[in-house]
Every structure is written in structure tokens, then in C-alpha cells.
Amino acid sequence: MQEGQEEVNKEYFTSYGDVKIHALMLKDLPRTAAYGKAIEQNAAQLKGKVVMDLGAGTGILSLFAARAGAKRVYAVEATETTAALLRAVVKANGYEDTITVINSPLEDIEQLPGMGVGEKIDAIISEWMGFYLLHESMLDSVLVARDRFLKPRAEGGLLF
């Protein structure tokens, strides 16, 4: 990675270490409720499945997926302080056996813990467009996750 890009990435991830930005997103009730409703209405597609929540933040989508019956949720969060908060949220909600927090940029993950070589996940959920529509630039990471970890569509791979 080029030196300038590393600095941009550091600033980007550091900005998400501030809990205020997550509080702002969670307080956007229509947005949060819409994600919850979408996952709830698709619970049959997630029940018993392995899901990745990419850019998990405080874990609201991970919690929704776990409540919808996902067998395993990999909550991928690159920001260290936010990943620590996410672990506390998972524990407080009693989902330590379902949600695994991975503190790493997606691009640095070669294999998911507990998954065999070549084993793929069933679904990816992500707020890739972020709040204010274009604040986050997660689409590239979603595409890497799709190509690296998601089952092909013909085998039931889903992208939410």
C-alpha cells in the first residue's frame, strides 16, 4: 500500500473510533428501523446461516442477524476502540456464542476463524453507503468480501 493511502486509511478508521459518530447513526431511528425490518423480513434466508457484518461498528446489524437466527455472525470492524465497544455490546446482549468480532480491515483477513479452507459464508450484510449516503467508501471492501468469502449466488450466497 502506498504511504499516502495508508495515512488516508488511518484517518478514516480513526474517525470511526469516536463513539459520537456511532451514536448519531443509531439515533437515526428510521434508518436503524429500516435495517432491522429488512433483516427481520428476510429471517428465513438467514436462519442457520453464516453471516458477515462488514464495517460492523457498534454491531446493530450483527445483533439483528443473530436475532433472525443466524448460526454464526462475523462482525468485522477495523477500528480498535469500536471493536472493543462491539465486544461489550455482544456480551451485554448474550450473543458471545453467535457473534465473533474481528478487529481488522477486511482486506487483511485471509481466513475467517472457525472456517475451513475454501469454506464460504452464506450472506454479507453491510451499511456500505454509510450515513449521509456517501460518507463511507465501503463498496470496495464489500466487493472484496464477496469475492473472497461469499458463496456464489447459484449456491445461495446473499448480499444485503
C-alpha positions, 0 to 999 in steps of 0.5 A: 500500500502506498504511504499516502493511502495508508495515512488516508486509511488511518484517518478514516478508521480513526474517525470511526473510533469516536463513539459520537459518530456511532451514536448519531447513526443509531439515533437515526431511528428510521434508518436503524428501523429500516435495517432491522425490518429488512433483516427481520423480513428476510429471517428465513434466508438467514436462519442457520446461516453464516453471516458477515457484518462488514464495517460492523461498528457498534454491531446493530446489524450483527445483533439483528442477524443473530436475532433472525437466527443466524448460526454464526455472525462475523462482525468485522470492524477495523477500528480498535476502540469500536471493536472493543465497544462491539465486544461489550455490546455482544456480551451485554446482549448474550450473543458471545456464542453467535457473534465473533468480532474481528478487529481488522480491515477486511482486506487483511483477513485471509481466513475467517476463524472457525472456517475451513479452507475454501469454506464460504459464508452464506450472506454479507450484510453491510451499511456500505453507503454509510450515513449521509449516503456517501460518507463511507467508501465501503463498496470496495471492501464489500466487493472484496468480501464477496469475492473472497468469502461469499458463496456464489449466488447459484449456491445461495450466497446473499448480499444485503 
